[in-house]
Amino acid sequence: MADQKLNFNSLTIHGGQQPEPSTGAVMPPIFQTSTYAQRAPGEHQGFEYSRTQNPTRKALEDSIASLEGAPHGLAFGSGLAAIDAVLKLLKPGDEVISTNDLYGGTYRLFTKIFAHYGIGFHFVDMSDPALVRKYLNEKTKLLWVETPTNPMMNIIDIQAMSELAREVDALLVVDNTFATAYLQRPIEFGADIVMHSATKYLGGHSDLVLGSLAVKDPALAEQLYFIQNSSGAVCGPMDAFLTLRGIKTLHVRMQRHCENGRSIAHFLREHEAVEATYWPGFEDHPGYTVAQKQMKDFGGMVSFRLKGDRFEDASKVVSSLKVFTLAESLGGVESLAGHPASMTHAAIPAEERAKTGVSDGLIRLSVGIEDIRDLQSDLEQALALVG
Ligand SMILES: Cc1ncc(COP(=O)(O)O)c(C=O)c1O
C-alpha cells in the first residue's frame, strides 16, 4: 500500500505493513528466532541473525518510519538504548546542546556516561533560540530537543532549532515521546532524527519497554543501523509485536488523552490547593503560539505545583489517589501520577532542578483514557487533604 496516500489515522494501522507473505497473517507473527536457514553460504531471504534483522522488528521499524514521515525506522530495547545509539555518532571533542529540563534518564546518560568519553554538553533554556545560539560553535554536532519538556511542559520551536542546527551543520534530534507523531511530526519542521520512548504512548498499555528512531537521511540511517547491529541493544520480537499492536490504536487513544488532559488542566488551574498548572494548551502558556504551530492538540501530560510547594503535601496527594496510580512512566491507557523531584528526575542535582521548577511540590500527571468524572473526583478527594 502506498503510505503517502494515507492519512495519519490510517497510517497507524497500515503504514509500512503488508500481510505476512507465507501465510497471509494480517498481524506479523512474533518471529521468536535467533537465526535463519541459508540455502548456501550467504544465500538467505534477507534475514541472517536476529540482532541484525528480525521480521517482527522490521514490521515495527517500517510502521514507526511511516508514522513520522521518514524513510527509515529503527527499534531498540529501550528509549535510552535508542538515545545511546544516536550519541555514538559523536566523537571526543564534539558538543551537544540540549534543554535544561530534560528527562532525568537522558541527562544521566549524557553527563554520567558520554561526558566521560570527551563529549561536551550544554543544557540551556531552548524555548529561547537566542540562548541556544550563544552556545553554537564549530564543535556543536547535535541539538537534542524534547518538546513538550518533561515535566515542565515547556515548548521548544522545532523549526527554529533546525535553522540553528543548519548554521553549524549539526544534527537536530527531537525526543517526540510526549507528543507522538499524532500531535507533532518533527521531520516536517526540519528534524533529522525523531526519537521515542515507545514504552509510553506508542506501546500505550504499560506492558513493554522499547525505543525507536525515525531517520530522514539514508546515509545517516545506515550509520545508525551499523551502531544498532554493532552495539546490539535491539528489542525482542514479542515487544516489537506489542508495540505494533499499540500503534494501531494510537490515534484513538491520543484523541481521548488530549480531551481528558484538557479537562484536568482546567480543573487543576481553578483548584484552590494548586499554585500553578503547566499545560501548553493554556493561551497564557509562554509556548502556546509555537505549540499551536507545531502540534495538532496539546496532549495528556499535565504538571502542577501545590500551594506551599512542600514535599509532605505532594507525597500525601499522590499517595491518596485511587484511580490515578502512583508510578514512574506515562502514556498508558491508565492514569498515572508521579513526583518528578524524587522519581523521574531524581538523577538531576537539586540545584539544577530548582532552576527549572522541578521543586518538591510539583506533581506530574499522565492523564489516561478513563471516564473523566472518575479522574476529577479522584483528584478532588486527594487535593482536599491539603487544601
Ligand atoms: C521523554 C523521555 N525520553 C526518554 C525516556 C527513556 O525511555 P525508556 O524508559 O524507554 O528507556 C523517557 C522515559 O521516561 C522519557 O520520558
The ligand as an SDF file (V2000), in Angstrom:
LIG
                    3D

 16 16  0  0  0  0  0  0  0  0999 V2000
   10.8430   11.9470   27.3530 C   0  0  0  0  0  0  0  0  0  0  0  0
   11.5190   10.6320   27.6010 C   0  0  0  0  0  0  0  0  0  0  0  0
   12.5650   10.2740   26.8370 N   0  0  0  0  0  0  0  0  0  0  0  0
   13.2060    9.0860   27.0200 C   0  0  0  0  0  0  0  0  0  0  0  0
   12.8370    8.2130   28.0160 C   0  0  0  0  0  0  0  0  0  0  0  0
   13.5850    6.9230   28.1950 C   0  0  0  0  0  0  0  0  0  0  0  0
   12.8730    5.8640   27.6600 O   0  0  0  0  0  0  0  0  0  0  0  0
   12.9140    4.3510   28.2530 P   0  0  0  0  0  0  0  0  0  0  0  0
   12.4160    4.4090   29.6580 O   0  0  0  0  0  0  0  0  0  0  0  0
   12.0310    3.6110   27.3070 O   0  0  0  0  0  0  0  0  0  0  0  0
   14.3350    3.9180   28.1860 O   0  0  0  0  0  0  0  0  0  0  0  0
   11.7540    8.5610   28.8320 C   0  0  0  0  0  0  0  0  0  0  0  0
   11.3320    7.6440   29.9290 C   0  0  0  0  0  0  0  0  0  0  0  0
   10.6160    8.0200   30.8230 O   0  0  0  0  0  0  0  0  0  0  0  0
   11.0870    9.7860   28.6210 C   0  0  0  0  0  0  0  0  0  0  0  0
   10.0450   10.1700   29.4030 O   0  0  0  0  0  0  0  0  0  0  0  0
  1  2  1  0
  2  3  1  0
  2 15  2  0
  3  4  2  0
  4  5  1  0
  5  6  1  0
  5 12  2  0
  6  7  1  0
  7  8  1  0
  8  9  2  0
  8 10  1  0
  8 11  1  0
 12 13  1  0
 12 15  1  0
 13 14  2  0
 15 16  1  0
M  END
$$$$
